[in-house]
Amino acid sequence: MHRHDEPPYAGGDPAHPEVNGGAAGGRIDGRTDDQTSPAEEPDDPEAEALFALVAERLKQAHARVSALNVSAEAKTALIRQLLIVTETAKRDLPGAARRLSRFVQDLDAGRPPLG
């Protein structure tokens, strides 16, 4: 445990210019807040529309899973599958859309996609 008269971490105050190279409140990756990578902000209108659709459908799927009358373990497994879809969307948006579509189809058919 640290003493109250010293910082709770090594290296001093992270807001101090000598510690972080002079960029108080800057990003870890060194980019300014107005810079984004192509994966963060699609410039293709079709990709942007698909991204918005997948995001909305993920939100709806999470709400549906939360409302299911299943055990906590089953909900956890379903939420993990949705998190996998979310991670997949970062690398392969069409693949994530397909995976999410299968997930929702299984929910619609009354067979939660466990496993």
CNS distance restraints for C-alpha pairs under 8 A (distance, minus, plus):
assign (resid   1 and name CA) (resid   8 and name CA) 7.93 0.50 0.50
assign (resid   2 and name CA) (resid   6 and name CA) 6.98 0.50 0.50
assign (resid   2 and name CA) (resid   7 and name CA) 7.33 0.50 0.50
assign (resid   2 and name CA) (resid   8 and name CA) 5.47 0.50 0.50
assign (resid   2 and name CA) (resid   9 and name CA) 7.98 0.50 0.50
assign (resid   3 and name CA) (resid   7 and name CA) 7.81 0.50 0.50
assign (resid   3 and name CA) (resid   8 and name CA) 7.63 0.50 0.50
assign (resid   7 and name CA) (resid  12 and name CA) 6.08 0.50 0.50
assign (resid   7 and name CA) (resid  13 and name CA) 6.82 0.50 0.50
assign (resid  11 and name CA) (resid  19 and name CA) 6.95 0.50 0.50
assign (resid  12 and name CA) (resid  16 and name CA) 7.81 0.50 0.50
assign (resid  12 and name CA) (resid  19 and name CA) 6.97 0.50 0.50
assign (resid  13 and name CA) (resid  19 and name CA) 6.89 0.50 0.50
assign (resid  14 and name CA) (resid  19 and name CA) 5.70 0.50 0.50
assign (resid  14 and name CA) (resid  20 and name CA) 6.13 0.50 0.50
assign (resid  14 and name CA) (resid  24 and name CA) 7.64 0.50 0.50
assign (resid  15 and name CA) (resid  19 and name CA) 7.24 0.50 0.50
assign (resid  15 and name CA) (resid  20 and name CA) 6.97 0.50 0.50
assign (resid  15 and name CA) (resid  23 and name CA) 7.86 0.50 0.50
assign (resid  15 and name CA) (resid  24 and name CA) 4.99 0.50 0.50
assign (resid  15 and name CA) (resid  25 and name CA) 6.82 0.50 0.50
assign (resid  16 and name CA) (resid  20 and name CA) 6.73 0.50 0.50
assign (resid  16 and name CA) (resid  22 and name CA) 7.19 0.50 0.50
assign (resid  16 and name CA) (resid  24 and name CA) 6.90 0.50 0.50
assign (resid  17 and name CA) (resid  21 and name CA) 5.45 0.50 0.50
assign (resid  17 and name CA) (resid  22 and name CA) 3.76 0.50 0.50
assign (resid  17 and name CA) (resid  23 and name CA) 6.42 0.50 0.50
assign (resid  17 and name CA) (resid  24 and name CA) 6.57 0.50 0.50
assign (resid  18 and name CA) (resid  22 and name CA) 6.23 0.50 0.50
assign (resid  20 and name CA) (resid  24 and name CA) 6.96 0.50 0.50
assign (resid  26 and name CA) (resid  30 and name CA) 6.77 0.50 0.50
assign (resid  26 and name CA) (resid  31 and name CA) 7.72 0.50 0.50
assign (resid  26 and name CA) (resid  32 and name CA) 6.94 0.50 0.50
assign (resid  26 and name CA) (resid  33 and name CA) 7.96 0.50 0.50
assign (resid  27 and name CA) (resid  31 and name CA) 6.12 0.50 0.50
assign (resid  27 and name CA) (resid  32 and name CA) 6.73 0.50 0.50
assign (resid  27 and name CA) (resid  33 and name CA) 7.28 0.50 0.50
assign (resid  31 and name CA) (resid  35 and name CA) 6.16 0.50 0.50
assign (resid  36 and name CA) (resid  40 and name CA) 5.97 0.50 0.50
assign (resid  36 and name CA) (resid  41 and name CA) 6.57 0.50 0.50
assign (resid  37 and name CA) (resid  41 and name CA) 6.59 0.50 0.50
assign (resid  38 and name CA) (resid  42 and name CA) 5.67 0.50 0.50
assign (resid  38 and name CA) (resid  43 and name CA) 7.31 0.50 0.50
assign (resid  39 and name CA) (resid  90 and name CA) 6.67 0.50 0.50
assign (resid  39 and name CA) (resid  91 and name CA) 7.68 0.50 0.50
assign (resid  41 and name CA) (resid  48 and name CA) 7.81 0.50 0.50
assign (resid  42 and name CA) (resid  47 and name CA) 6.14 0.50 0.50
assign (resid  42 and name CA) (resid  48 and name CA) 5.48 0.50 0.50
assign (resid  43 and name CA) (resid  47 and name CA) 7.47 0.50 0.50
assign (resid  43 and name CA) (resid  48 and name CA) 6.92 0.50 0.50
assign (resid  44 and name CA) (resid  48 and name CA) 6.07 0.50 0.50
assign (resid  45 and name CA) (resid  49 and name CA) 6.10 0.50 0.50
assign (resid  46 and name CA) (resid  50 and name CA) 6.16 0.50 0.50
assign (resid  47 and name CA) (resid  51 and name CA) 5.96 0.50 0.50
assign (resid  48 and name CA) (resid  52 and name CA) 6.21 0.50 0.50
assign (resid  49 and name CA) (resid  53 and name CA) 6.15 0.50 0.50
assign (resid  50 and name CA) (resid  54 and name CA) 6.05 0.50 0.50
assign (resid  50 and name CA) (resid  93 and name CA) 7.61 0.50 0.50
assign (resid  50 and name CA) (resid  94 and name CA) 7.88 0.50 0.50
assign (resid  50 and name CA) (resid  97 and name CA) 7.99 0.50 0.50
assign (resid  51 and name CA) (resid  55 and name CA) 6.07 0.50 0.50
assign (resid  51 and name CA) (resid  93 and name CA) 7.01 0.50 0.50
assign (resid  52 and name CA) (resid  56 and name CA) 6.15 0.50 0.50
assign (resid  53 and name CA) (resid  57 and name CA) 6.08 0.50 0.50
assign (resid  54 and name CA) (resid  58 and name CA) 5.95 0.50 0.50
assign (resid  54 and name CA) (resid  96 and name CA) 7.77 0.50 0.50
assign (resid  54 and name CA) (resid  97 and name CA) 5.99 0.50 0.50
assign (resid  54 and name CA) (resid 100 and name CA) 7.82 0.50 0.50
assign (resid  55 and name CA) (resid  59 and name CA) 6.26 0.50 0.50
assign (resid  56 and name CA) (resid  60 and name CA) 6.31 0.50 0.50
assign (resid  57 and name CA) (resid  61 and name CA) 6.00 0.50 0.50
assign (resid  57 and name CA) (resid 100 and name CA) 7.84 0.50 0.50
assign (resid  58 and name CA) (resid  62 and name CA) 6.11 0.50 0.50
assign (resid  58 and name CA) (resid  82 and name CA) 7.12 0.50 0.50
assign (resid  58 and name CA) (resid  86 and name CA) 7.75 0.50 0.50
assign (resid  58 and name CA) (resid 100 and name CA) 7.42 0.50 0.50
assign (resid  59 and name CA) (resid  63 and name CA) 6.37 0.50 0.50
assign (resid  60 and name CA) (resid  64 and name CA) 6.21 0.50 0.50
assign (resid  61 and name CA) (resid  65 and name CA) 6.13 0.50 0.50
assign (resid  61 and name CA) (resid  82 and name CA) 7.80 0.50 0.50
assign (resid  61 and name CA) (resid 104 and name CA) 6.95 0.50 0.50
assign (resid  62 and name CA) (resid  66 and name CA) 6.16 0.50 0.50
assign (resid  62 and name CA) (resid  79 and name CA) 7.02 0.50 0.50
assign (resid  62 and name CA) (resid  82 and name CA) 7.35 0.50 0.50
assign (resid  63 and name CA) (resid  67 and name CA) 6.33 0.50 0.50
assign (resid  64 and name CA) (resid  68 and name CA) 6.39 0.50 0.50
assign (resid  65 and name CA) (resid  75 and name CA) 6.54 0.50 0.50
assign (resid  65 and name CA) (resid  78 and name CA) 6.99 0.50 0.50
assign (resid  65 and name CA) (resid  79 and name CA) 7.25 0.50 0.50
assign (resid  66 and name CA) (resid  75 and name CA) 7.18 0.50 0.50
assign (resid  68 and name CA) (resid  75 and name CA) 7.76 0.50 0.50
assign (resid  70 and name CA) (resid  74 and name CA) 6.14 0.50 0.50
assign (resid  70 and name CA) (resid  75 and name CA) 6.61 0.50 0.50
assign (resid  71 and name CA) (resid  75 and name CA) 6.36 0.50 0.50
assign (resid  72 and name CA) (resid  76 and name CA) 6.09 0.50 0.50
assign (resid  73 and name CA) (resid  77 and name CA) 6.25 0.50 0.50
assign (resid  74 and name CA) (resid  78 and name CA) 6.25 0.50 0.50
assign (resid  74 and name CA) (resid 114 and name CA) 7.03 0.50 0.50
assign (resid  75 and name CA) (resid  79 and name CA) 6.04 0.50 0.50
assign (resid  76 and name CA) (resid  80 and name CA) 6.12 0.50 0.50
assign (resid  77 and name CA) (resid  81 and name CA) 6.43 0.50 0.50
assign (resid  77 and name CA) (resid 114 and name CA) 6.52 0.50 0.50
assign (resid  77 and name CA) (resid 115 and name CA) 7.34 0.50 0.50
assign (resid  78 and name CA) (resid  82 and name CA) 6.44 0.50 0.50
assign (resid  78 and name CA) (resid 112 and name CA) 7.81 0.50 0.50
assign (resid  78 and name CA) (resid 113 and name CA) 7.09 0.50 0.50
assign (resid  78 and name CA) (resid 114 and name CA) 6.36 0.50 0.50
assign (resid  79 and name CA) (resid  83 and name CA) 6.19 0.50 0.50
assign (resid  80 and name CA) (resid  84 and name CA) 6.24 0.50 0.50
assign (resid  81 and name CA) (resid  85 and name CA) 6.41 0.50 0.50
assign (resid  82 and name CA) (resid  86 and name CA) 6.27 0.50 0.50
assign (resid  82 and name CA) (resid 100 and name CA) 7.58 0.50 0.50
assign (resid  83 and name CA) (resid  87 and name CA) 6.22 0.50 0.50
assign (resid  84 and name CA) (resid  88 and name CA) 6.02 0.50 0.50
assign (resid  85 and name CA) (resid  89 and name CA) 6.14 0.50 0.50
assign (resid  85 and name CA) (resid  96 and name CA) 5.28 0.50 0.50
assign (resid  85 and name CA) (resid  97 and name CA) 7.95 0.50 0.50
assign (resid  85 and name CA) (resid  99 and name CA) 6.70 0.50 0.50
assign (resid  85 and name CA) (resid 100 and name CA) 6.47 0.50 0.50
assign (resid  86 and name CA) (resid  90 and name CA) 6.95 0.50 0.50
assign (resid  86 and name CA) (resid  96 and name CA) 7.24 0.50 0.50
assign (resid  87 and name CA) (resid  91 and name CA) 7.33 0.50 0.50
assign (resid  88 and name CA) (resid  92 and name CA) 5.58 0.50 0.50
assign (resid  88 and name CA) (resid  93 and name CA) 6.81 0.50 0.50
assign (resid  88 and name CA) (resid  95 and name CA) 7.18 0.50 0.50
assign (resid  88 and name CA) (resid  96 and name CA) 5.39 0.50 0.50
assign (resid  89 and name CA) (resid  93 and name CA) 4.27 0.50 0.50
assign (resid  89 and name CA) (resid  94 and name CA) 7.56 0.50 0.50
assign (resid  89 and name CA) (resid  95 and name CA) 7.31 0.50 0.50
assign (resid  89 and name CA) (resid  96 and name CA) 4.99 0.50 0.50
assign (resid  89 and name CA) (resid  97 and name CA) 7.60 0.50 0.50
assign (resid  92 and name CA) (resid  96 and name CA) 6.15 0.50 0.50
assign (resid  93 and name CA) (resid  97 and name CA) 6.19 0.50 0.50
assign (resid  94 and name CA) (resid  98 and name CA) 6.31 0.50 0.50
assign (resid  95 and name CA) (resid  99 and name CA) 6.16 0.50 0.50
assign (resid  96 and name CA) (resid 100 and name CA) 5.99 0.50 0.50
assign (resid  97 and name CA) (resid 101 and name CA) 6.05 0.50 0.50
assign (resid  98 and name CA) (resid 102 and name CA) 6.35 0.50 0.50
assign (resid  99 and name CA) (resid 103 and name CA) 6.27 0.50 0.50
assign (resid 100 and name CA) (resid 104 and name CA) 6.17 0.50 0.50
assign (resid 101 and name CA) (resid 105 and name CA) 6.09 0.50 0.50
assign (resid 102 and name CA) (resid 106 and name CA) 6.21 0.50 0.50
assign (resid 103 and name CA) (resid 107 and name CA) 6.41 0.50 0.50
assign (resid 103 and name CA) (resid 112 and name CA) 7.95 0.50 0.50
assign (resid 103 and name CA) (resid 113 and name CA) 6.26 0.50 0.50
assign (resid 104 and name CA) (resid 108 and name CA) 6.07 0.50 0.50
assign (resid 105 and name CA) (resid 109 and name CA) 6.14 0.50 0.50
assign (resid 106 and name CA) (resid 110 and name CA) 6.44 0.50 0.50
assign (resid 106 and name CA) (resid 111 and name CA) 5.32 0.50 0.50
assign (resid 106 and name CA) (resid 112 and name CA) 5.80 0.50 0.50
assign (resid 106 and name CA) (resid 113 and name CA) 5.88 0.50 0.50
assign (resid 107 and name CA) (resid 111 and name CA) 5.59 0.50 0.50
assign (resid 107 and name CA) (resid 112 and name CA) 5.02 0.50 0.50
assign (resid 107 and name CA) (resid 113 and name CA) 6.93 0.50 0.50
